[in-house]
Amino acid sequence: MEPTGNYSKLWINTLLDAGKEVRLISNRDLTSYRKLCQWDYKDDYHDATALAYCGWLNINNPSSFLAIRDPEIQATYQLVLEHERINRELKPLVNRARNLLHTEFSEAKNSKSQSSDNVDGIWLFISNSDQEPKKLKYWRKKLSKSIGTANESGFSSQLIKLAQTICSLKKRRIPIKHRFQDFLLSPEYDFYRKAFSAFDLGIYESVTILCQIYPFEQFLDGEGNELRKIKPRKFGKAGKPVTKRVGLNRFHARLGKAVKPWESGKKKGHIVTGSVLSRIRLYLWAHRFMGMGQPKDPKPSIIFLYHRYLNDIQAKLTKDGKIDPERPGNNSLKQWGKSRVGDKLVKL
């Protein structure tokens, strides 16, 4: 079956409840099989034939199919996607609302955003939503002294609607974060939580990565060692067969750091593949710990990665541990350096 579609989830659950084996084929592979059959158009009949053909060719190769996640992991992963969708929807709304604040309430245009556990007071005030009397009094006093147009004529209907939408979206994020916290506290994930705490991964990084790498046994063989496969007809300098590190490569792919060689004529290089969501989370983690100054009370692993980052961007530290103003590093290398920190974190 295809993993996407209006009724895919319904059919998957129905078949699993009936004791049937379900295998999922990625949409990209299905498209490739349709092209292999030279079908230029798409309909249900040709999709069904391509699915049957793909399943028949790979019936004895389970790695050719997508893995079906544990029900709890799958439900949590859907919440991760929902949280990301809310964030993508919020950003342009907040940017537009802050642009309007320049004219209507300029003193509040740079007000700091609250954590994901709360809704920003400025949006509650503009949308006339309930908030603490102390904060309400603060915003009213500030508005009375404002030079913006809202002091005399009130907020525009456009800004009020934007504020109402922002409050609604932010309120939807709060229970999602609480569910993530409860999910991570489960004793079943103690092994993973210890690894995450060694690098001070936040809630969202931990949940995203856990949904990708659970269960960890998928990267191991039957004896608990790294999963490897012998490459046919390939031998090293000593005459021994070359092995492919399937488990390690699969782990890197789950974290968005899988490297695949690329070659075209005289040009050679590599491309990075895998989970884009995990790659983004790792970059944001590196930006928080490396790109925003020296970490406070860092753990040994964080100190090691921080010094690696400073070395990559060609920065130097003073004797008191602060970045030397004369050697702050190359700005053009900082984004690359943060990506390198994410790569090293995956290897560790």
C-alpha positions as CSV (number, residue, x, y, z in Angstrom):
1,M,0.0,0.0,0.0
2,E,0.9,3.6,-0.3
3,P,1.5,5.3,3.1
4,T,-0.5,8.4,2.1
5,G,-4.0,8.9,0.9
6,N,-7.4,9.6,2.4
7,Y,-8.1,6.0,3.4
8,S,-4.6,4.6,3.8
9,K,-4.6,4.8,7.6
10,L,-8.1,3.2,7.8
11,W,-7.1,0.3,5.6
12,I,-3.8,-0.2,7.4
13,N,-5.6,-0.5,10.8
14,T,-8.3,-2.7,9.4
15,L,-5.9,-5.2,7.8
16,L,-3.6,-5.3,10.9
17,D,-6.6,-6.0,13.1
18,A,-7.6,-8.8,10.8
19,G,-4.1,-10.4,11.2
20,K,-2.8,-9.5,7.7
21,E,0.7,-8.3,7.0
22,V,0.9,-4.8,5.6
23,R,3.9,-3.4,3.7
24,L,4.2,0.2,2.6
25,I,5.9,1.4,-0.5
26,S,7.2,5.0,-0.7
27,N,5.5,7.3,-3.2
28,R,8.9,8.0,-4.8
29,D,9.4,4.3,-5.5
30,L,5.9,3.9,-6.8
31,T,6.5,6.8,-9.3
32,S,9.8,5.1,-10.4
33,Y,7.9,1.8,-11.1
34,R,5.3,3.7,-13.1
35,K,8.0,5.3,-15.2
36,L,9.6,1.9,-15.6
37,C,6.4,0.7,-17.2
38,Q,6.3,3.8,-19.4
39,W,3.0,5.1,-18.0
40,D,2.8,8.8,-18.5
41,Y,-0.5,9.3,-16.8
42,K,-1.8,8.4,-13.3
43,D,-5.0,6.7,-12.2
44,D,-6.0,4.1,-9.6
45,Y,-5.8,1.2,-11.9
46,H,-2.2,1.9,-13.0
47,D,-1.2,2.7,-9.4
48,A,-2.6,-0.7,-8.2
49,T,-0.7,-2.5,-11.0
50,A,2.6,-0.7,-10.1
51,L,2.0,-1.5,-6.4
52,A,1.6,-5.2,-7.2
53,Y,4.6,-5.2,-9.5
54,C,6.8,-3.5,-6.9
55,G,5.6,-5.9,-4.1
56,W,6.2,-8.9,-6.3
57,L,9.8,-7.9,-7.1
58,N,10.7,-7.2,-3.5
59,I,8.6,-9.6,-1.6
60,N,11.7,-11.3,-0.1
61,N,13.5,-8.0,0.6
62,P,11.7,-6.3,3.6
63,S,14.2,-3.4,3.6
64,S,12.6,-2.3,0.3
65,F,9.5,-1.3,2.2
66,L,8.8,1.4,4.6
67,A,8.7,0.5,8.3
68,I,5.5,0.7,10.2
69,R,6.0,2.6,13.4
70,D,4.8,1.5,16.8
71,P,1.3,2.9,17.4
72,E,2.4,5.2,20.2
73,I,5.4,6.4,18.2
74,Q,3.2,7.0,15.2
75,A,0.7,9.0,17.2
76,T,3.5,11.1,18.7
77,Y,5.0,11.6,15.2
78,Q,1.7,12.9,13.9
79,L,1.8,15.4,16.8
80,V,5.3,16.5,15.8
81,L,4.0,17.1,12.2
82,E,1.1,19.1,13.6
83,H,3.4,21.2,15.8
84,E,5.6,21.9,12.8
85,R,2.5,22.9,10.7
86,I,1.4,25.3,13.5
87,N,4.8,26.9,13.6
88,R,4.9,27.4,9.8
89,E,1.4,28.9,10.0
90,L,2.4,31.2,12.9
91,K,5.5,32.8,11.5
92,P,4.0,34.9,8.6
93,L,1.0,35.9,10.8
94,V,3.3,37.2,13.6
95,N,5.5,39.0,11.1
96,R,2.5,40.7,9.5
97,A,1.1,41.6,12.9
98,R,4.4,43.1,14.1
99,N,4.6,45.2,10.9
100,L,1.1,46.7,11.7
101,L,2.3,47.4,15.2
102,H,4.9,49.8,13.8
103,T,2.1,52.1,12.9
104,E,-0.6,51.3,15.5
105,F,1.4,50.5,18.7
106,S,5.1,51.1,17.9
107,E,6.2,50.7,21.6
108,A,5.1,47.1,21.5
109,K,6.6,46.1,18.1
110,N,9.7,44.5,19.6
111,S,8.0,42.8,22.6
112,K,9.6,39.5,23.4
113,S,7.8,36.3,22.6
114,Q,6.8,34.0,25.5
115,S,7.7,30.4,25.7
116,S,5.5,27.8,24.1
117,D,3.8,27.3,27.5
118,N,2.1,30.7,27.3
119,V,0.5,33.1,24.9
120,D,2.2,36.5,24.4
121,G,0.5,39.2,26.4
122,I,0.5,41.7,23.6
123,W,-1.7,39.4,21.4
124,L,-4.1,38.7,24.3
125,F,-4.4,42.4,24.8
126,I,-5.1,43.2,21.2
127,S,-7.6,40.4,20.7
128,N,-9.3,41.4,24.0
129,S,-8.8,37.9,25.4
130,D,-8.6,37.0,29.1
131,Q,-5.2,37.6,30.8
132,E,-3.8,38.5,34.2
133,P,-5.1,41.8,35.6
134,K,-1.5,42.9,36.2
135,K,-0.5,42.4,32.6
136,L,-3.7,43.9,31.3
137,K,-3.0,47.1,33.4
138,Y,0.6,47.2,32.1
139,W,-0.5,47.1,28.4
140,R,-3.3,49.7,28.9
141,K,-0.9,52.1,30.6
142,K,1.6,51.6,27.8
143,L,-1.0,52.1,25.1
144,S,-2.2,55.4,26.8
145,K,1.3,56.8,26.3
146,S,1.8,55.4,22.8
147,I,2.4,57.6,19.8
148,G,0.7,55.1,17.5
149,T,-2.7,55.3,15.9
150,A,-4.2,52.8,18.3
151,N,-4.1,55.3,21.2
152,E,-6.7,57.5,19.6
153,S,-8.7,55.2,17.2
154,G,-8.1,51.7,18.6
155,F,-6.6,48.7,16.8
156,S,-7.5,48.0,13.2
157,S,-9.8,45.1,12.4
158,Q,-7.0,43.4,10.5
159,L,-4.6,43.5,13.5
160,I,-7.4,42.2,15.8
161,K,-8.1,39.3,13.5
162,L,-4.4,38.5,13.3
163,A,-4.0,38.6,17.1
164,Q,-7.0,36.3,17.5
165,T,-5.6,33.8,15.1
166,I,-2.1,33.9,16.7
167,C,-3.7,33.3,20.2
168,S,-5.7,30.4,18.9
169,L,-2.6,28.8,17.3
170,K,-0.4,29.3,20.3
171,K,-3.1,27.8,22.6
172,R,-3.1,24.7,20.4
173,R,0.6,24.3,20.9
174,I,0.4,24.2,24.7
175,P,-1.3,20.8,25.1
176,I,1.0,19.3,22.4
177,K,4.1,20.3,24.4
178,H,2.6,18.7,27.6
179,R,1.9,15.5,25.7
180,F,5.5,15.5,24.5
181,Q,6.7,15.9,28.1
182,D,4.5,13.0,29.3
183,F,5.7,10.8,26.4
184,L,9.4,11.3,27.2
185,L,8.8,10.4,30.9
186,S,7.7,6.8,30.0
187,P,10.1,4.2,31.5
188,E,10.2,2.5,28.1
189,Y,12.4,5.4,26.8
190,D,14.9,5.7,29.6
191,F,17.7,4.4,27.4
192,Y,17.0,7.2,24.8
193,R,16.4,9.9,27.4
194,K,19.9,9.3,29.0
195,A,21.5,9.8,25.6
196,F,19.5,13.0,24.9
197,S,20.3,14.5,28.3
198,A,24.1,14.0,27.7
199,F,23.8,16.7,25.0
200,D,21.0,18.8,26.6
201,L,18.6,18.1,23.8
202,G,15.3,19.9,24.3
203,I,11.8,18.5,24.3
204,Y,11.2,19.0,20.6
205,E,14.6,17.7,19.5
206,S,14.2,14.6,21.7
207,V,10.7,13.7,20.6
208,T,11.6,14.2,16.9
209,I,14.7,12.0,17.1
210,L,13.1,9.4,19.2
211,C,10.2,9.0,16.7
212,Q,12.9,8.4,14.0
213,I,15.2,6.0,15.8
214,Y,12.8,3.9,17.9
215,P,13.3,1.0,18.3
216,F,17.1,1.1,18.3
217,E,17.3,-2.6,17.5
218,Q,16.5,-1.8,13.8
219,F,20.1,-0.8,13.5
220,L,21.5,-4.0,15.0
221,D,21.7,-7.6,14.0
222,G,20.4,-10.6,15.9
223,E,23.5,-10.6,18.2
224,G,23.1,-7.0,19.2
225,N,26.0,-5.8,17.0
226,E,26.0,-3.2,14.3
227,L,24.1,-4.4,11.2
228,R,26.5,-5.1,8.4
229,K,26.2,-6.7,5.0
230,I,29.0,-8.1,2.8
231,K,29.2,-6.4,-0.6
232,P,29.3,-9.1,-3.3
233,R,32.4,-9.3,-5.5
234,K,34.2,-6.5,-3.6
235,F,37.4,-7.1,-1.6
236,G,39.8,-4.8,0.3
237,K,43.6,-4.5,0.0
238,A,44.1,-7.5,2.3
239,G,41.8,-9.6,0.2
240,K,39.0,-9.6,2.7
241,P,35.4,-8.9,1.6
242,V,34.1,-5.3,2.0
243,T,31.2,-4.9,4.3
244,K,28.5,-2.3,4.1
245,R,27.6,-0.6,7.4
246,V,23.9,-0.8,6.9
247,G,22.9,-0.1,10.5
248,L,25.1,3.1,10.8
249,N,23.9,4.4,7.4
250,R,20.3,3.7,8.3
251,F,20.8,5.6,11.7
252,H,22.3,8.6,9.9
253,A,19.4,8.6,7.4
254,R,16.9,8.7,10.3
255,L,18.7,11.8,11.6
256,G,18.9,13.5,8.2
257,K,22.7,13.0,7.9
258,A,23.0,10.2,5.4
259,V,25.7,10.9,2.8
260,K,25.5,9.4,-0.6
261,P,28.1,9.7,-3.4
262,W,27.2,11.7,-6.5
263,E,29.1,11.5,-9.7
264,S,28.5,12.9,-13.2
265,G,31.2,12.7,-15.8
266,K,34.3,14.4,-14.3
267,K,32.3,15.9,-11.4
268,K,32.2,14.1,-8.1
269,G,30.7,15.0,-4.8
270,H,28.0,13.8,-2.3
271,I,24.5,14.7,-1.3
272,V,23.0,14.6,2.1
273,T,19.7,12.7,2.4
274,G,17.4,11.5,5.2
275,S,14.8,13.0,7.5
276,V,14.6,16.8,6.8
277,L,12.8,17.3,10.1
278,S,15.5,15.7,12.1
279,R,18.2,17.7,10.2
280,I,16.4,21.0,11.0
281,R,16.1,20.1,14.7
282,L,19.8,19.3,14.9
283,Y,20.7,22.6,13.3
284,L,18.4,24.6,15.6
285,W,20.0,22.8,18.6
286,A,23.5,23.7,17.3
287,H,22.3,27.3,16.7
288,R,21.0,27.5,20.3
289,F,24.2,26.1,21.9
290,M,26.9,27.3,19.5
291,G,25.7,30.3,17.6
292,M,24.2,32.3,20.5
293,G,27.3,32.6,22.7
294,Q,29.1,30.4,25.2
295,P,26.8,27.8,26.7
296,K,26.0,28.3,30.4
297,D,27.0,25.4,32.7
298,P,27.7,23.1,29.8
299,K,28.3,19.4,30.0
300,P,31.6,17.9,28.8
301,S,30.1,16.8,25.5
302,I,28.8,20.3,24.9
303,I,32.2,21.8,25.7
304,F,33.8,19.4,23.2
305,L,31.4,20.3,20.4
306,Y,31.7,24.1,21.2
307,H,35.4,24.0,20.8
308,R,35.0,22.1,17.6
309,Y,32.6,24.8,16.3
310,L,35.0,27.6,17.3
311,N,37.8,25.8,15.4
312,D,35.6,25.4,12.3
313,I,34.7,29.1,12.2
314,Q,38.3,30.2,12.9
315,A,37.5,31.9,16.2
316,K,39.6,32.2,19.4
317,L,38.8,32.3,23.1
318,T,40.3,34.7,25.7
319,K,41.7,33.5,29.0
320,D,38.4,33.9,30.7
321,G,36.7,31.7,28.2
322,K,34.9,34.4,26.1
323,I,35.2,34.9,22.4
324,D,38.2,37.2,21.5
325,P,36.8,40.4,20.0
326,E,39.7,40.5,17.6
327,R,39.1,36.9,16.5
328,P,35.3,36.5,16.5
329,G,35.3,34.0,13.6
330,N,34.3,34.1,10.0
331,N,30.6,34.9,9.6
332,S,30.5,33.1,6.3
333,L,31.5,29.8,8.0
334,K,29.1,29.9,10.9
335,Q,26.2,28.2,9.1
336,W,28.5,25.5,7.9
337,G,30.0,25.2,11.3
338,K,26.6,24.6,12.9
339,S,25.9,21.9,10.4
340,R,29.2,20.3,11.2
341,V,28.2,20.3,14.9
342,G,25.1,18.4,14.0
343,D,27.1,15.9,12.0
344,K,29.4,15.3,15.0
345,L,26.5,15.0,17.4
346,V,25.1,12.2,15.2
347,K,28.4,10.4,15.2
348,L,28.8,10.7,19.0
